[in-house]
Amino acid sequence: MSAVFPIEDKPRYGRFVATAGQTIFAIPFEFQQNRDVKVRRTPVANGVPTLLAEGVNYTMAGAGVYNGGSFVLIDPASEGDVFEVWGDAVLDRTSSIVQAGKFRSKPNDDEHDRHRIIQQELKREAERAIRGPMGMKAPEIIGEPTPDRTLMFDNDGNIIVGPNAGDVAGANQAAQTAVTAAETVQLAKQNVLDLEEKARRWASETPGTEVSDGEYSAKHYAEIARQLVEKPLIFYGLRRGDNHLIFDVGAGNFVSQNYRWWDLKSPGINFSIDANGHLIAEIM
């Protein structure tokens, strides 16, 4: 590298997230000419990357200066805007050395600097490329890629042009819809099986056995009805706490200060009232 213009081994790339109103950004590498640097802005408002133009979107300083320079935005940045700056040296001579003429070292030194800059940028791009393992032959692209088309490997390991990207996305969506529909059908099938099992138990379970939480079989309620027919309800008394109704056989009636809670008894059946005020009959 030149002692006058040292070129450090850098990727020649920088990325910055702007603060509100920021205008000045560093260029973290050496460059010989302003045209050798590219600046890209990705606004936080829409997320669309845009390549900026010198003189229209920014001004630049620092060409030929060791350790880089800076660019200054004409319109200030918004908070969260992303700016990228990278070296893209033009593959061109910086000077012409006249043959058989007087030799000057500076033009020659500048040419060597430019070679080194371009080599660093080629290295950066190579490191971003998709690479196979050492010794592997690079695959050949068969066909002409066009916008919105995918690339895929064939059986020989070559890259071929695949289907339209939108068609692939649509097929994936259709497949996901089919999977969801199949899961819905399976769930409905299980619900039907559960209902069939519940119906079977409701028709066959013995009295006193719950078919599901709080529900009993038809035989259970049939047994209650049978016992009520065969063993008429006998009214023994009514109570609420310590307040009991007194049944007067002679008068055929009963008296109490409270008429809310009833104790009903029948041979073979217990009656009770649940928390919702429902009358519950239980086979003994």
C-alpha positions in Angstrom: 0.0 0.0 0.0 1.0 3.6 -0.5 2.7 5.3 2.4 1.1 8.5 1.4 -2.4 7.1 0.9 -2.5 3.9 3.1 -5.4 1.6 2.2 -6.4 -0.6 5.1 -7.9 -4.1 4.6 -11.6 -3.2 5.0 -14.8 -4.4 3.5 -15.3 -0.9 2.2 -18.9 -0.8 3.4 -20.7 1.1 6.2 -24.3 1.0 7.5 -25.9 3.7 9.7 -29.3 4.2 11.4 -30.1 7.9 11.4 -31.2 10.1 14.2 -33.9 12.7 13.6 -32.6 15.5 11.5 -29.1 13.9 11.0 -27.3 15.1 7.9 -23.6 14.1 8.2 -22.5 10.5 7.8 -19.0 9.0 7.8 -17.4 7.1 4.9 -15.4 4.5 6.8 -12.9 3.7 4.0 -10.5 5.4 1.6 -11.6 6.4 -1.9 -9.9 8.2 -4.7 -12.9 9.9 -6.5 -16.4 10.7 -5.4 -17.8 8.5 -8.3 -16.2 5.5 -6.6 -18.7 5.6 -3.7 -22.4 4.7 -3.7 -25.0 5.8 -1.1 -28.3 4.1 -0.5 -31.2 5.2 1.7 -34.0 3.0 3.1 -36.6 5.3 4.6 -38.3 4.1 7.8 -41.6 5.4 6.3 -41.9 2.9 3.5 -38.8 0.5 3.7 -38.0 0.9 0.0 -34.2 1.2 -0.7 -33.3 4.0 -3.0 -29.9 4.8 -4.5 -29.0 8.4 -4.0 -27.3 10.8 -6.4 -24.5 13.1 -5.6 -25.4 16.8 -6.0 -29.1 15.9 -5.9 -29.4 14.1 -2.6 -26.0 14.7 -0.9 -22.6 16.2 -1.2 -19.3 14.4 -0.5 -15.9 15.2 0.8 -12.7 13.3 1.6 -11.5 11.9 -1.8 -7.9 11.0 -1.5 -7.8 11.4 2.2 -6.5 8.7 4.5 -9.1 6.9 6.6 -12.1 8.1 4.6 -14.4 11.1 4.4 -18.1 11.9 4.7 -21.3 12.7 2.9 -23.8 15.3 3.8 -27.5 15.0 3.1 -29.3 17.9 1.4 -32.6 17.0 3.1 -32.2 15.8 6.7 -32.9 12.2 7.6 -35.8 11.0 9.6 -35.2 9.0 12.8 -34.8 5.3 11.9 -33.8 5.9 8.2 -31.0 3.4 7.2 -28.1 4.6 5.1 -25.6 2.4 3.4 -22.3 3.5 1.8 -19.9 1.3 -0.1 -17.0 1.5 -2.4 -17.6 0.8 -6.1 -14.5 2.0 -7.8 -14.8 2.5 -11.5 -12.6 0.0 -13.4 -10.6 2.6 -15.2 -7.1 4.1 -15.3 -6.5 7.2 -13.2 -3.7 8.5 -15.4 -1.6 7.9 -18.5 2.1 7.3 -18.4 3.8 8.5 -21.6 6.1 5.8 -22.9 9.8 6.8 -23.3 8.9 10.0 -21.5 9.7 11.3 -18.0 8.6 8.9 -15.3 6.7 10.3 -12.3 6.0 8.0 -9.3 2.7 9.5 -8.2 0.6 8.4 -11.2 2.1 4.9 -10.9 1.4 4.9 -7.2 -2.2 6.0 -7.7 -2.7 3.1 -10.2 -1.5 0.6 -7.6 -3.8 2.1 -5.0 -6.7 1.8 -7.4 -5.8 -1.9 -8.1 -5.8 -2.6 -4.3 -9.1 -0.8 -3.8 -10.8 -2.8 -6.6 -9.3 -6.0 -5.2 -10.8 -5.3 -1.8 -14.2 -4.6 -3.3 -14.0 -7.9 -5.4 -13.1 -9.7 -2.2 -16.2 -8.2 -0.4 -18.5 -9.2 -3.2 -17.0 -12.7 -3.4 -17.6 -13.1 0.4 -21.3 -12.3 -0.2 -21.7 -14.9 -2.9 -23.2 -18.3 -2.5 -20.3 -20.7 -2.7 -20.0 -24.5 -2.8 -17.4 -26.5 -1.0 -13.8 -26.6 -2.2 -13.3 -28.9 -5.2 -16.9 -28.7 -6.2 -17.7 -27.7 -9.8 -19.9 -24.6 -10.0 -23.4 -25.5 -11.2 -24.5 -24.3 -14.6 -27.6 -22.2 -15.0 -29.7 -23.8 -17.7 -32.3 -21.5 -19.3 -32.7 -17.8 -19.0 -33.9 -16.4 -15.6 -36.6 -13.8 -15.9 -38.3 -11.6 -13.3 -40.5 -13.5 -10.8 -39.2 -16.9 -11.8 -37.6 -19.2 -9.3 -34.4 -21.3 -9.7 -34.1 -24.9 -8.7 -31.5 -27.8 -8.9 -32.1 -30.7 -11.3 -30.9 -34.3 -10.8 -27.5 -33.4 -12.3 -26.9 -30.6 -9.8 -27.4 -27.9 -12.4 -29.5 -24.8 -11.7 -32.7 -24.6 -13.9 -35.4 -22.0 -14.2 -38.3 -23.0 -12.1 -42.0 -21.9 -11.9 -43.3 -18.4 -11.3 -42.7 -17.2 -7.8 -46.4 -16.2 -7.5 -47.5 -19.6 -8.6 -45.3 -21.2 -5.9 -46.7 -18.9 -3.3 -50.2 -19.7 -4.4 -49.5 -23.4 -4.4 -48.2 -23.1 -0.8 -51.2 -21.2 0.2 -53.5 -23.7 -1.4 -51.7 -26.6 0.4 -52.0 -24.8 3.7 -55.7 -24.3 3.1 -56.1 -28.0 2.3 -54.3 -28.9 5.5 -56.6 -26.6 7.5 -59.7 -28.1 5.8 -58.5 -31.7 6.5 -57.9 -30.8 10.2 -61.4 -29.3 10.3 -62.9 -32.5 8.8 -61.0 -34.6 11.3 -62.2 -32.5 14.2 -65.8 -32.8 12.9 -65.5 -36.5 12.5 -64.3 -36.8 16.1 -67.2 -34.7 17.3 -69.6 -37.0 15.5 -67.9 -40.0 17.1 -68.2 -38.4 20.5 -71.9 -37.7 19.9 -72.5 -41.3 18.8 -70.8 -42.6 22.0 -72.9 -40.2 24.1 -76.1 -41.3 22.4 -75.2 -44.9 22.9 -74.5 -44.4 26.6 -77.7 -42.3 27.0 -79.7 -45.2 25.6 -77.9 -48.0 27.5 -76.4 -46.9 30.8 -77.9 -48.2 33.9 -79.9 -45.9 36.2 -77.6 -43.8 38.5 -74.7 -43.7 36.1 -73.8 -40.4 34.5 -73.6 -40.2 30.8 -71.7 -36.9 31.0 -71.3 -34.3 33.6 -74.7 -33.9 35.3 -76.5 -36.0 32.6 -78.0 -39.4 33.0 -79.3 -42.1 30.7 -82.9 -42.6 29.5 -83.1 -45.7 31.7 -82.3 -43.5 34.7 -85.2 -41.1 34.1 -87.5 -44.0 33.2 -86.7 -45.6 36.5 -87.5 -42.4 38.4 -90.8 -42.2 36.6 -91.6 -45.9 37.3 -90.9 -45.4 41.0 -93.0 -42.3 41.2 -95.9 -44.2 39.7 -95.4 -47.3 41.8 -94.6 -45.3 45.0 -96.6 -42.1 45.2 -94.9 -39.1 46.7 -95.3 -38.8 50.5 -95.1 -35.4 52.0 -93.3 -35.7 55.3 -92.3 -32.2 56.1 -90.8 -28.9 55.2 -87.9 -27.1 56.8 -85.5 -24.1 56.5 -82.6 -24.2 59.0 -84.1 -24.7 62.4 -87.6 -23.5 61.2 -89.7 -26.6 60.6 -93.2 -26.8 59.2 -95.6 -28.6 61.4 -98.2 -30.9 59.6 -101.6 -30.9 61.2 -103.2 -34.2 60.2 -106.6 -33.3 61.6 -106.8 -29.9 59.9 -105.1 -31.2 56.7 -102.7 -28.3 56.5 -99.4 -27.0 58.0 -98.1 -23.7 59.2 -94.6 -22.0 59.3 -93.0 -18.6 59.2 -91.1 -19.4 56.1 -92.2 -21.2 52.9 -89.0 -21.3 50.9 -87.3 -24.7 51.5 -89.1 -28.0 51.2 -88.0 -31.4 52.3 -89.6 -34.0 50.0 -89.2 -37.8 50.5 -90.4 -40.8 48.6 -89.4 -44.4 49.0 -86.4 -45.2 46.8 -85.9 -41.5 45.7 -84.2 -38.6 47.5 -85.1 -35.1 46.5 -82.9 -32.0 47.0 -82.6 -28.5 45.6 -79.3 -27.4 44.0 -77.7 -24.0 44.1 -79.7 -22.8 41.1 -83.0 -23.7 42.8 -83.7 -26.8 40.7 -85.4 -29.8 42.2 -83.0 -32.8 42.0 -84.3 -36.4 42.2 -81.8 -39.2 43.1 -82.4 -42.9 43.0 -81.5 -44.5 46.3 
